[in-house]
C-alpha cells in the first residue's frame, strides 16, 4: 500500500516539474529499466534521461542521484551522453517491491522520474492433486491440491483442466486468488470413463503444471457407511447382512466392491484388525469366534482403489452355545474330623486363562468315584470325604454339555516352611503387589496367593490366584475397598502337599482411625500412674495402627510425650503429679486425637491410711453385729447354724416326728413346727395283723431290726452296707397311720433299729435287753416286752413315771401318740 502511494506521489511530482509544450505537460525525465518484475535477488539496471527543456536544469549544470525508496544508491553518468543521462546498477534486488527514483541535486533534491520494481518467484508445480467423487445426489467430483511450500510474492493464477478422451471434451476452470480446490458438476464427467485432470499455475515470472491425474470417476467415489445386520447361523461364526445407502444401492449388485469387517467381544476395548473381503457380496460370514460370546461388528466398503467409506454403526450378535472347554484353577482347604474319621473339604475354583464357558447358566459339579458330591452355580463347595480318597474331579456344565474333568488332588499339610516372609502394597486403584521370599525346595510346583476381607466371612468372599514356582511376586486385582483390611496369604504347593503360609494384613488406602479408645487411669502402689486403653475395633481402624502416642502434663509443667508399642496398649507414668492426658492413634493415612482426660490423686499415704481406717471400722462393726445376733438371738435355727445341737438319745425330748430325712415323704402336720429327727424311718406295715402274724411279732426270738430300714448302718445285718459301722441297736417305731389318720385298734408295735450311741452304758453291744411297750396315758395291766427271748421278764414293775425317765425318747413318742389319739 505504501509503495502504491509512493508511485502516485512520484507521478505527481514528475508532472509538476515537467516541461510544457503543445502536446501538454511532459515529464522532465524518464527512467528505463530492464524489467519492472524481476526474480528476487537478481541484479537490476536503470537509466535516467533528463529532457533538454526541463525547467529545473535550464542554464545550469545537472547533477543526478538515485534513490531506492529512501536509500541513496551509487550511480555513474553515461560516457557517450551528456550530463543529463545517468545509469544505476543494483547488484541484488532483495525487495519484493520498491520505488527507484531519479533526482536532481538541489536543496531539497528534486525528483524528476521514478519506477516501481517488484520481485518474486515463479510458481511451483501444484502438488498432491486428489479428486473424490460424491455419489449422493447430485453427483460431483471435488478436486484439491497443494500450491507448494514457497511463497511467490507475486499474484498467481490457478486453473483446473479436464480432458475426457472418450467424449473428446476438454474443460478449464479458473479459480479466484488463494483458492486451491474446485468441484466439477455431474454434467461434465462420466462415471465409468477415464478422464485426465491437471492444474496450471501462472504468474508474471512464469507458469507450471501439476502432474496429471488419470482416473475413473467411480473409482474415486467414497461410499456412504453401509448398514449391517448380525445373525448367528453356525458354531463359531456370525453372518453379516449388509446394504448400501439408497442412492448407492445400484452399485452393490455389480460385485466389484471390496469390504472390510472388524469385531470385538463385549468385554474388550480393542477392535480386532480389519479383515479384507474382495468382490464382496452380501452376506459375509465372520468365523473363528468363541462360542456363546457377544461380539460387536462394523464394516466399510470401497470400489477398487477408491477411498474407504466410514465405518458402519456397531451391531452385536451372540455365537451359538457349546460345551465348556479348558480347565479350572482350584484351591482346597482341608480339616480333619477325628470323631467321624473323615475330611471336611472346602473347594474353591475359578476359570483358567484357557477356560471357555461357551454358554450361559454354567454350573459346576464335583465327583468322587463317579458319584456327585456337590452341584452348584457358585465357585465354591463344601463336602466331607473319607480319608482314603486321594482326588476329586471338577466339571463345568451348561445346556450344551460338560467340560473335560479337572483333576483336583487332595493334598496333605506339610510342616516344611518354604515362604520366609511376604509383603503386600497397593498397586493402582484396585490392586495389590504381593511379594515374597522363599527358600529352594524340591517338589515345589507353584504358589497359591489367597486373599479375603477380614470384615466379612464365608467362602464366597475368598479369592485366590496361582503363581509359578519361579515367581516371587504377583499383582492381584479385585473389588478392593479403601480403608478396609484384607488378609493375604502365600501358600507353597508341592506335588504331594501344601506348606505353611505367610499371611499379611493390607489396606488399599489408609486414613486416620474413626475413633480413639477411652483411657483408663489408675494409681499403682508405688505412686506411679498406669494408663490403659482397649483395642480399636477392626472396622474402625481405617489402616494399620503404627503407634500409640500419649501426651500428658501437670498443672505447671510442659507437655510430655510417650510412644507406646502397638501390642502393649498401656503405659506407666513415673510422675505422680500428672494432671491430664490425651491419646493419639496413628496410621499411615493420618492420626486422630482422643478427648483429654483430667484427673487428680490424693497422696498415697493419705489414701492408704483412710482405706485402713475405713476397713478396720467396717470389719469391727460386722464382728460386733455377728456376736450380738449369735448370743442373744431367740431363733433356735439361727443358733443351730453356729452351735449345732447333737441329740443325745438318753436325754432327748421330741415333740413330733417328721420324715424329711427318710427315703419316704409324708405330708406334714399343720399344728406344730417340725423338729427334724435324723435317724427315723417308717417301713410299710399292714393296717391289720392276723393273730399268727401278731404272735410272730411278739414271740419271735430272732432279730427284728431288718424289718425296718434305718438310715444308719447296722452291724447285725450281714447284707447291709451302711456307712457307719459303729452303730448300735436302738429302736424304730412303726405306726399303722400317720399324722391325722384314724387311731389304730391294735396296740402299737416297736421294732429294733440302730443308733450311733448306746442307750445304756451297761448294755451289751450285741445283746440288747428287753424293752417295754408303754401304753398311752400310763401303764396298763398287760405289759408287752420284746427282746431276744421270752425269758426276759422284769422282776418287778416300777412306777411308770420312773420308767419314762430312763427312756426319754420313747416317752416323747408316747406323748406324741397320745396327741394323735
C-alpha positions in Angstrom: 0.0 0.0 0.0 2.8 2.4 0.9 4.6 1.7 -2.4 1.4 2.4 -4.4 1.1 5.8 -2.7 4.8 6.5 -3.4 4.2 5.7 -7.1 1.3 8.2 -7.2 3.4 10.9 -5.5 6.3 10.4 -7.9 4.0 10.8 -10.8 2.5 14.0 -9.5 6.0 15.4 -8.8 7.2 14.4 -12.2 4.3 16.2 -13.9 4.6 19.2 -11.7 8.3 19.5 -12.6 7.7 18.6 -16.3 8.1 20.8 -19.4 5.0 22.3 -21.1 4.7 22.1 -24.9 2.0 21.9 -27.5 1.3 18.2 -26.5 0.8 19.2 -22.9 3.0 18.8 -19.9 5.8 16.4 -20.4 7.9 14.9 -17.6 11.4 16.3 -17.1 13.0 12.9 -17.1 12.3 9.2 -17.8 13.7 6.1 -16.1 14.3 3.0 -18.2 14.7 -0.5 -16.6 15.4 -3.9 -17.9 12.1 -5.2 -16.2 9.7 -4.0 -13.6 9.3 -7.5 -12.3 12.4 -9.4 -11.6 13.3 -12.6 -9.7 14.0 -11.9 -6.1 17.8 -11.4 -5.6 18.6 -10.7 -9.3 20.5 -7.6 -10.5 18.6 -4.6 -11.8 19.9 -1.9 -14.2 18.2 1.5 -14.6 18.9 4.6 -16.8 17.6 8.2 -16.2 17.4 10.6 -19.1 16.5 14.3 -18.4 14.9 16.3 -21.2 16.6 19.4 -22.6 13.6 21.6 -22.0 13.2 20.6 -18.4 12.8 23.9 -16.5 14.7 22.5 -13.5 18.0 22.3 -15.3 17.8 25.2 -17.8 21.0 27.2 -17.9 22.7 25.2 -15.1 24.8 22.2 -14.5 23.0 19.0 -13.8 23.9 16.5 -11.0 21.8 13.3 -11.0 21.4 10.9 -8.0 19.5 7.7 -7.5 17.3 6.6 -4.5 15.7 3.2 -3.9 12.8 4.0 -1.6 14.6 6.4 0.8 18.1 4.9 0.4 20.7 6.6 -1.8 22.4 4.2 -4.3 25.5 4.8 -6.4 25.3 5.9 -10.0 27.5 6.8 -12.9 27.0 9.1 -16.0 26.9 7.6 -19.4 30.2 8.1 -21.1 28.7 8.8 -24.5 26.0 11.0 -23.3 25.8 14.4 -21.7 25.5 15.0 -18.0 21.7 14.8 -18.4 21.9 10.9 -18.6 22.7 8.8 -15.6 22.9 5.0 -15.1 22.3 3.0 -11.8 23.1 -0.7 -11.2 21.6 -2.7 -8.3 23.6 -5.9 -7.9 21.0 -7.9 -5.9 17.4 -6.7 -5.7 16.2 -8.1 -2.3 12.9 -6.3 -2.0 9.6 -7.8 -3.1 8.5 -4.3 -4.0 10.4 -0.9 -4.1 10.4 2.6 -5.8 13.5 3.5 -7.8 13.7 7.4 -8.3 15.9 9.7 -10.3 16.6 13.1 -8.6 18.4 16.4 -9.4 20.7 17.5 -6.7 19.2 20.6 -5.1 18.1 21.8 -1.7 15.9 19.9 -1.3 16.6 17.2 -4.0 14.0 17.3 -6.9 12.5 14.0 -8.1 12.3 14.1 -11.8 11.4 10.4 -12.6 10.8 7.0 -11.0 9.7 3.5 -11.5 8.3 0.6 -9.2 10.2 -2.6 -9.3 8.7 -5.9 -8.0 10.5 -9.1 -7.3 9.3 -12.7 -6.5 9.5 -16.3 -7.7 7.9 -18.2 -10.5 5.0 -20.6 -9.3 5.8 -24.1 -8.1 4.0 -27.0 -9.7 0.9 -27.8 -7.7 1.3 -31.0 -5.6 -0.9 -33.7 -4.2 -3.8 -33.4 -6.7 -6.7 -35.5 -5.5 -10.2 -35.9 -6.7 -13.1 -37.6 -5.0 -16.4 -38.4 -6.4 -19.6 -37.8 -4.4 -22.3 -40.4 -5.3 -25.1 -38.7 -3.4 -27.5 -36.6 -5.4 -26.2 -34.6 -7.2 -23.1 -36.4 -8.2 -20.0 -34.3 -8.3 -16.2 -34.5 -8.3 -14.2 -32.4 -5.9 -10.5 -31.9 -6.6 -8.0 -30.2 -4.3 -4.2 -29.6 -4.4 -1.3 -28.1 -2.6 0.1 -24.9 -4.1 3.6 -25.5 -2.7 5.6 -24.5 0.2 7.4 -21.5 -1.3 5.7 -18.1 -1.4 5.9 -16.4 -4.8 5.3 -12.8 -3.6 3.5 -12.3 -6.9 -0.1 -12.8 -7.9 -0.6 -16.4 -9.1 -3.5 -17.6 -11.1 -4.6 -21.3 -10.8 -6.8 -23.1 -13.2 -8.2 -26.7 -13.3 -8.3 -28.6 -16.6 -10.1 -31.8 -17.5 -9.8 -33.9 -20.7 -12.2 -36.8 -21.5 -10.8 -38.9 -24.3 -13.9 -40.9 -24.9 -16.1 -37.9 -25.3 -13.3 -35.7 -26.7 -14.2 -32.9 -24.4 -12.0 -30.5 -22.5 -12.9 -28.2 -19.7 -11.0 -25.4 -17.9 -11.9 -23.8 -14.7 -10.2 -20.6 -13.4 -10.1 -20.1 -9.7 -10.1 -17.0 -7.6 -6.9 -15.8 -5.9 -5.9 -18.1 -3.0 -8.5 -20.9 -3.8 -7.0 -24.3 -4.2 -10.0 -26.6 -4.8 -12.8 -27.0 -7.2 -16.0 -29.1 -7.6 -16.8 -30.4 -11.1 -20.5 -30.7 -11.8 -22.1 -34.1 -12.8 -22.8 -32.9 -16.4 -19.1 -32.6 -17.2 -17.9 -36.1 -16.4 -18.9 -39.7 -16.9 -18.7 -42.2 -14.0 -17.2 -45.2 -15.8 -14.9 -43.3 -18.4 -11.4 -42.4 -17.7 -10.5 -38.7 -17.6 -7.4 -36.6 -17.2 -7.2 -33.9 -14.7 -4.4 -31.4 -14.0 -3.8 -27.9 -12.5 -1.9 -25.0 -14.1 -0.3 -22.1 -12.1 0.7 -18.8 -13.8 2.3 -15.5 -12.6 4.5 -12.7 -14.2 7.6 -14.8 -13.9 6.3 -17.9 -15.5 3.8 -20.9 -15.3 3.9 -24.5 -14.2 1.6 -27.6 -14.4 0.9 -30.3 -11.9 1.3 -34.0 -12.6 -1.8 -35.2 -14.4 -4.3 -37.5 -12.6 -6.0 -40.1 -14.7 -9.0 -41.7 -13.0 -12.3 -43.3 -13.5 -14.7 -41.1 -11.5 -16.5 -44.1 -9.8 -13.1 -45.3 -8.6 -12.6 -42.1 -6.7 -16.1 -42.3 -5.1 -16.3 -42.5 -1.3 -19.4 -44.6 -0.4 -21.7 -43.8 2.5 -21.3 -46.0 5.6 -23.3 -49.2 4.9 -25.9 -50.7 7.3 -25.4 -54.2 8.7 -27.4 -56.9 10.5 -25.7 -59.6 12.6 -27.1 -63.1 12.5 -25.8 -66.3 14.2 -26.2 -69.4 12.0 -23.5 -71.9 12.9 -20.9 -72.7 15.6 -18.1 -70.1 15.9 -19.5 -67.8 13.2 -21.6 -64.8 12.8 -23.2 -63.8 9.4 -23.3 -60.2 8.4 -26.0 -58.9 6.1 -25.1 -55.5 4.7 -26.6 -52.9 2.4 -25.5 -49.6 0.8 -27.5 -46.4 1.1 -30.4 -46.0 -1.2 -28.5 -43.5 -3.5 -25.7 -46.1 -4.0 -27.6 -49.4 -3.8 -27.5 -49.8 -7.6 -23.7 -50.3 -7.3 -24.0 -53.2 -4.8 -25.2 -55.7 -7.4 -22.1 -55.3 -9.6 -20.0 -57.4 -7.2 -17.0 -55.2 -7.7 -16.9 -53.7 -4.2 -14.2 -54.5 -1.6 -15.3 -54.9 2.0 -13.5 -54.9 5.4 -15.0 -56.0 8.7 -13.8 -55.8 12.3 -15.2 -57.0 15.6 -14.5 -57.2 19.3 -16.0 -59.1 22.2 -18.4 -57.4 24.6 -15.7 -57.3 27.4 -12.9 -56.0 25.2 -12.0 -52.4 24.4 -9.8 -53.0 21.3 -11.1 -53.9 17.8 -9.6 -56.9 16.0 -7.5 -55.9 12.9 -9.8 -55.5 9.9 -10.3 -58.5 7.6 -10.5 -57.8 3.8 -13.1 -59.4 1.6 -12.6 -58.7 -2.1 -15.5 -58.6 -4.6 -17.8 -58.9 -1.6 -21.4 -59.8 -1.9 -24.0 -59.9 0.9 -23.9 -61.8 3.2 -20.4 -62.1 4.7 -19.5 -64.8 7.3 -17.3 -63.8 10.2 -15.8 -67.0 11.7 -13.3 -68.4 14.2 -15.1 -66.8 17.1 -15.6 -68.0 20.6 -18.8 -69.9 21.5 -21.6 -68.2 23.3 -19.9 -64.8 23.2 -21.4 -61.5 22.3 -19.5 -59.6 19.6 -19.8 -56.1 18.1 -19.1 -55.8 14.4 -18.5 -53.0 11.9 -17.9 -52.9 8.1 -16.8 -50.4 5.4 -16.7 -50.6 1.6 -15.0 -49.1 -1.4 -14.9 -49.5 -5.2 -11.5 -51.0 -6.3 -8.9 -48.4 -5.0 -11.4 -45.7 -4.1 -11.3 -44.3 -0.6 -12.8 -46.4 2.2 -16.2 -45.4 3.4 -16.6 -44.6 7.1 -17.2 -47.5 9.4 -20.8 -48.5 9.8 -22.5 -48.3 13.2 -21.8 -51.2 15.6 -24.2 -54.1 15.7 -23.9 -57.1 18.1 -24.6 -60.8 17.9 -24.1 -63.9 20.0 -22.4 -67.1 18.8 -24.1 -70.4 19.4 -23.6 -72.3 22.7 -21.4 -75.3 23.1 -19.9 -77.4 25.9 -17.4 -75.7 28.1 -13.7 -76.2 27.2 -10.5 -75.8 29.2 -9.5 -76.5 32.8 -10.4 -74.8 36.1 -7.9 -73.5 38.6 -8.7 -74.7 42.1 -7.8 -74.3 45.8 -8.7 -76.7 48.6 -8.8 -76.2 52.3 -8.9 -79.4 54.4 -9.7 -80.0 58.1 -9.9 -83.4 59.8 -12.8 -84.7 61.9 -11.3 -87.1 64.4 -14.6 -88.4 65.7 -16.0 -89.4 62.3 -12.6 -90.2 60.8 -13.2 -88.1 57.7 -12.1 -85.0 55.9 -14.1 -81.8 55.8 -13.2 -80.1 52.5 -13.8 -76.6 51.2 -13.1 -76.4 47.5 -12.8 -73.2 45.5 -12.3 -72.7 41.8 -12.1 -70.2 39.0 -11.7 -70.3 35.2 -8.2 -70.5 34.0 -6.9 -68.4 31.1 -7.7 -71.1 28.7 -11.2 -71.9 30.0 -14.3 -71.0 28.0 -17.8 -71.3 29.3 -19.2 -71.4 25.8 -22.7 -70.9 27.1 -24.9 -69.4 29.7 -26.1 -70.7 33.0 -22.9 -72.5 33.7 -22.9 -74.7 36.8 -20.2 -77.0 38.3 -20.2 -80.5 39.7 -17.7 -82.3 42.0 -17.4 -86.0 41.5 -15.8 -88.7 43.7 -15.5 -92.1 42.0 -18.3 -91.2 39.6 -20.5 -90.0 42.5 -21.6 -86.4 42.6 -20.9 -84.9 46.0 -21.6 -81.3 45.0 -23.5 -79.4 42.4 -23.6 -75.6 42.4 -23.6 -72.4 40.3 -21.2 -70.8 42.7 -17.4 -71.0 42.6 -17.1 -72.9 45.9 -18.4 -76.0 47.6 -18.1 -77.8 50.9 -18.4 -81.6 51.5 -16.9 -84.5 53.5 -14.9 -87.4 52.3 -13.3 -90.5 53.7 -9.6 -90.2 54.4 -8.9 -92.9 51.8 -10.0 -90.6 48.9 -7.0 -89.0 47.2 -8.6 -86.9 44.5 -11.8 -85.5 43.2 -13.0 -84.3 39.7 -14.4 -80.9 38.8 -16.5 -80.3 35.7 -18.3 -77.3 34.2 -21.7 -77.9 32.8 -24.1 -75.9 30.5 -27.1 -76.7 28.4 -24.8 -78.0 25.5 -22.8 -80.4 27.6 -20.0 -80.9 30.1 -16.3 -80.0 30.1 -13.5 -82.4 30.4 -12.8 -83.2 34.1 -10.2 -81.2 36.0 -8.4 -83.4 38.5 -8.1 -81.9 42.0 -5.6 -83.7 44.3 -6.4 -83.8 48.0 -3.1 -82.5 49.4 -1.9 -83.1 52.9 -0.5 -80.3 55.0 3.3 -80.3 55.3 5.2 -78.7 58.1 8.2 -77.8 55.9 8.3 -74.0 55.7 9.3 -72.5 52.3 7.9 -69.0 52.3 10.1 -66.9 54.6 8.2 -63.6 54.5 5.6 -61.8 52.5 4.6 -58.2 51.8 1.6 -56.6 50.1 1.5 -52.9 49.0 -1.2 -51.1 47.0 -0.7 -51.1 43.2 -3.0 -48.7 41.5 -6.6 -48.1 42.5 -7.8 -51.7 42.8 -4.8 -54.0 43.0 -2.1 -55.2 45.4 1.5 -56.1 44.6 2.3 -59.2 46.7 5.9 -60.2 47.0 7.6 -63.0 49.0 10.9 -64.6 49.7 11.3 -68.3 49.7 14.0 -71.0 50.1 14.8 -73.6 47.5 12.8 -76.7 47.9 12.4 -79.8 45.8 9.0 -80.8 44.7 7.6 -77.3 44.6 5.0 -76.9 41.9 3.6 -73.4 42.3 2.4 -70.8 44.8 -1.2 -70.0 45.7 -2.0 -66.4 46.8 -5.3 -66.3 48.7 -7.0 -63.2 50.0 -10.2 -62.3 51.8 -11.8 -59.2 53.5 -11.2 -59.5 57.3 -14.6 -57.9 58.0 -16.5 -60.5 56.1 -16.7 -64.3 56.5 -17.8 -67.1 54.2 -16.2 -68.9 51.2 -17.9 -66.5 48.8 -15.5 -63.7 49.8 -12.4 -65.8 49.4 -10.4 -65.3 46.2 -7.1 -66.8 45.0 -4.6 -66.7 42.2 -1.8 -69.0 41.2 1.9 -68.0 40.6 4.6 -70.2 39.0 7.3 -71.8 41.0 9.9 -69.3 39.8 7.8 -66.3 40.6 8.4 -64.1 43.7 5.7 -61.6 43.1 2.2 -61.2 41.7 -0.3 -58.4 41.1 -3.8 -59.4 42.5 -6.8 -57.5 41.3 -10.3 -57.5 42.7 -13.0 -55.4 44.2 -10.8 -54.0 46.9 -12.3 -51.2 49.1 -10.3 -48.4 50.6 -9.8 -48.3 54.4 -10.9 -52.0 54.8 -8.5 -54.7 56.0 -7.6 -57.7 53.8 -5.8 -60.8 54.8 -3.4 -62.0 52.1 -1.7 -65.4 52.4 1.0 -67.1 50.2 1.0 -70.9 50.3 3.7 -73.1 48.7 2.1 -76.0 46.9 4.1 -79.2 46.3 3.4 -82.3 44.2 2.4 -84.1 47.4 1.2 -81.5 49.8 0.7 -77.9 50.9 3.2 -76.0 53.0 2.5 -73.5 55.8 1.6 -70.0 54.6 2.8 -66.5 55.3 0.0 -64.1 56.0 -0.1 -60.3 56.0 -2.8 -57.7 56.5 -3.0 -54.9 54.0 -5.1 -51.8 53.2 -5.6 -50.4 49.7 -5.7 -46.9 51.1 -5.5 -45.7 54.7 -6.8 -42.8 56.7 -6.9 -41.7 60.3 -8.9 -44.1 62.6 -12.6 -43.4 63.2 -12.3 -43.5 67.0 -9.8 -43.3 69.8 -10.3 -45.6 72.8 -11.1 -44.2 76.2 -8.3 -44.0 78.7 -8.5 -46.0 81.9 -6.3 -44.5 84.7 -5.3 -46.0 88.0 -2.6 -45.4 90.5 -0.1 -48.2 91.5 1.2 -49.0 94.9 4.5 -47.2 94.3 2.7 -43.9 93.4 3.1 -44.3 89.6 0.2 -43.8 87.3 -0.8 -46.6 84.9 -2.9 -45.7 81.8 -4.5 -48.4 79.8 -6.9 -48.5 76.9 -8.9 -51.0 74.9 -8.1 -52.2 71.4 -9.7 -50.3 68.5 -12.4 -52.4 66.7 -11.1 -53.7 63.4 -13.8 -51.9 61.3 -12.9 -48.5 62.8 -9.1 -48.6 62.3 -9.1 -47.5 58.7 -5.5 -48.6 58.4 -2.7 -50.4 60.1 -2.0 -49.0 63.6 1.6 -47.7 63.6 1.8 -46.5 67.2 0.1 -45.0 70.1 1.2 -41.6 71.5 0.3 -40.5 75.0 0.6 -36.8 75.8 0.5 -35.9 79.5 1.1 -32.9 81.6 0.9 -31.5 85.1 -0.6 -28.2 86.1 2.6 -26.1 85.6 5.0 -28.2 83.6 5.4 -28.8 79.8 3.6 -31.5 77.8 5.5 -34.8 77.7 5.2 -37.4 75.0 5.4 -41.2 75.3 5.3 -43.5 72.3 3.8 -46.9 73.1 4.2 -50.1 71.1 1.0 -51.3 69.3 0.9 -54.6 71.2 1.1 -53.1 74.8 -1.8 -50.6 74.9 -0.6 -49.4 78.4 1.9 -47.1 79.8 3.2 -46.3 83.3 3.9 -42.7 84.1 6.5 -42.1 86.8 5.3 -38.6 87.5 2.6 -38.8 90.3 1.6 -35.1 89.7 0.1 -35.7 86.3 -2.9 -33.5 85.7 -4.2 -34.7 82.3 -3.5 -37.0 79.4 -4.5 -37.4 75.7 -4.1 -40.5 73.5 -3.3 -40.1 69.8 -3.6 -43.1 67.4 -1.7 -43.1 64.1 -1.9 -45.0 60.8 0.0 -44.4 57.6 -3.1 -42.4 56.4 -3.3 -40.0 59.4 -3.7 -39.5 63.1 -6.6 -38.9 65.5 -6.5 -37.4 69.0 -8.9 -38.6 71.7 -10.5 -36.5 74.4 -8.4 -35.1 77.1 -8.8 -36.8 80.5 -8.2 -34.7 83.6 -7.7 -36.4 87.0 -6.4 -35.7 90.5 -5.0 -38.2 93.0 -4.6 -37.7 96.8 -1.2 -38.6 98.2 -0.7 -42.3 98.6 -0.1 -42.2 102.4 -3.4 -40.4 103.0 -5.3 -42.7 100.8 -3.8 -45.8 102.4 -4.5 -44.5 105.9 -8.1 -43.7 105.0 -8.6 -47.2 103.5 -7.1 -48.9 106.6 -9.3 -46.9 109.0 -12.4 -47.5 106.9 -11.7 -51.2 106.5 -10.9 -51.7 110.2 -14.1 -49.9 111.3 -16.3 -51.8 108.9 -14.8 -55.2 110.0 -15.2 -54.4 113.7 -18.8 -53.4 113.1 -19.6 -56.6 111.4 -17.9 -58.6 114.2 -20.0 -56.9 116.9 -23.2 -57.4 115.0 -22.4 -61.1 114.5 -21.7 -61.7 118.1 -24.9 -59.9 119.3 -27.1 -61.8 116.9 -25.5 -65.1 117.8 -25.6 -64.7 121.6 -28.9 -63.0 122.1 -31.0 -64.4 119.2 -34.0 -66.4 120.2 -34.2 -68.2 116.9 -33.1 -71.7 117.5 -32.4 -72.5 113.9 -30.1 -69.5 113.6 -28.2 -70.5 116.7 -28.0 -74.0 115.5 -26.1 -72.9 112.4 -23.1 -71.9 114.6 -23.7 -74.2 117.6 -25.4 -77.4 116.3 -27.2 -79.5 119.0 -26.1 -83.1 118.8 -29.1 -85.2 120.0 -28.4 -87.5 123.0 -30.8 -90.4 122.9 -30.5 -90.8 126.7 -31.6 -87.2 127.3 -33.7 -86.2 124.3 -37.2 -84.8 124.1 -39.0 -84.9 120.8 -42.4 -83.2 120.3 -43.0 -84.5 116.9 -41.5 -86.8 114.3 -41.1 -85.9 110.6 -39.7 -87.9 107.8 -37.7 -85.4 105.7 -34.6 -87.3 106.4 -36.0 -90.7 105.4 -36.4 -92.2 102.0 -40.3 -91.8 102.1 -42.0 -88.4 102.2 -45.3 -87.8 104.1 -47.4 -84.7 104.4 -46.5 -82.6 107.4 -49.0 -81.7 110.1 -50.2 -78.2 110.4 -50.4 -77.9 114.2 -46.7 -77.6 115.2 -43.4 -76.7 113.5 -41.4 -79.8 112.8 -38.3 -80.7 114.6 -36.2 -82.9 112.5 -35.0 -86.3 113.7 -32.2 -87.7 111.7 -32.5 -91.5 112.5 -36.1 -92.4 111.9 -37.6 -94.5 109.2 -41.2 -95.7 108.5 -41.4 -99.2 106.9 -44.6 -100.1 105.1 -46.6 -102.2 107.7 -50.0 -103.7 107.0 -53.0 -102.0 108.7 -54.2 -105.2 110.4 -52.2 -108.0 111.7 -53.5 -111.5 111.9 -53.2 -113.5 115.1 -50.4 -115.6 113.6 -48.6 -112.5 112.5 -49.2 -110.9 115.9 -47.7 -113.9 117.6 -44.8 -113.9 115.3 -44.1 -110.3 116.1 -44.3 -110.9 119.8 -42.9 -114.4 120.3 -40.2 -114.4 117.7 -36.8 -114.7 119.3 -35.0 -113.7 116.0 -33.6 -110.4 115.2 -36.2 -107.8 114.1 -34.0 -105.0 113.1 -34.1 -106.0 109.5 -37.9 -105.4 109.2 -37.4 -101.6 109.1 -34.7 -99.8 107.2 -32.7 -97.3 109.1 -30.6 -94.6 107.7 -27.6 -95.6 109.9 -25.9 -99.0 109.1 -26.3 -101.9 111.4 -23.5 -104.3 112.3 -26.1 -107.1 112.9 -27.3 -107.3 109.3 -24.7 -109.0 107.2 -26.2 -107.8 103.9 -26.4 -104.2 105.0 -23.6 -101.9 103.8 -24.2 -98.8 105.9 -21.7 -96.0 106.1 -21.4 -96.1 109.9 -20.0 -99.4 111.1 -20.0 -98.3 114.8 -23.8 -98.1 115.1 -25.5 -100.0 117.9 -29.0 -101.3 118.2 -31.8 -98.9 119.0 -35.5 -98.8 118.2 -37.6 -98.0 115.2 -41.2 -97.0 115.9 -43.8 -98.4 113.5 -47.2 -96.8 113.3 -50.1 -98.0 111.3 -51.0 -94.5 110.4 -49.5 -91.0 110.3 -50.5 -87.6 111.5 -54.3 -87.2 111.3 -55.1 -90.8 110.2 -57.6 -92.7 112.4 -56.2 -94.3 115.6 -55.3 -98.0 115.2 -57.3 -100.6 117.0 -54.3 -102.8 117.6 -51.6 -101.9 120.1 -48.6 -100.2 118.7 -45.5 -102.2 117.6 -42.0 -101.1 118.3 -39.2 -102.6 116.3 -35.5 -102.6 116.6 -33.3 -100.1 114.8 -29.8 -98.8 115.1 -28.2 -95.7 116.6 -24.7 -94.3 116.7 -25.0 -94.1 120.5 -25.8 -96.8 123.1 -28.9 -96.4 125.2 -27.2 -97.6 128.3 -23.6 -97.7 129.1 -24.0 -101.1 130.8 -25.9 -102.6 127.9 -24.1 -105.3 126.0 -23.3 -104.1 122.5 -24.5 -107.3 120.8 -27.2 -108.5 123.2 -29.9 -105.9 123.6 -32.1 -106.4 126.6 -35.9 -106.4 126.9 -37.9 -103.2 126.4 -41.4 -102.5 127.3 -44.2 -101.3 125.2 -45.6 -98.5 127.2 -49.3 -97.7 126.7 -50.5 -94.2 126.2 -51.8 -92.5 129.3 -49.8 -94.7 131.7 -49.1 -98.3 132.4 -51.7 -100.9 131.7 -52.1 -104.2 133.3 -50.7 -106.0 130.3 -47.1 -105.3 129.6 -45.6 -106.2 126.3 -41.9 -106.9 126.1 -39.7 -107.7 123.2 -36.2 -108.9 123.2 -34.1 -111.9 122.3 -36.3 -114.4 124.1 -39.5 -114.7 126.2 -37.4 -115.4 129.2 -36.7 -111.7 129.5 -39.3 -110.7 132.1 -38.9 -107.8 134.5 -38.6 -108.8 138.1 -40.8 -106.0 139.3 -43.0 -103.4 137.9 -41.7 -99.9 138.5 -43.6 -96.7 138.6 -44.5 -95.6 135.1 -43.1 -92.1 135.6 -39.8 -93.5 136.6 -39.7 -95.7 133.5 -40.1 -92.6 131.3 -37.1 -91.0 132.9 -34.9 -93.9 131.7 -36.3 -93.7 128.2 -36.9 -90.1 127.3 -37.0 -90.9 123.6 -39.8 -93.4 124.0 -41.5 -91.0 126.3 -41.7 -88.4 123.6 -43.2 -91.0 121.2 -45.8 -91.9 123.8 -46.7 -88.3 124.2 -47.0 -87.8 120.5 -49.1 -90.9 120.2 -51.4 -89.6 122.8 -51.9 -86.4 120.9 -52.7 -88.3 117.7 -55.4 -90.3 119.5 
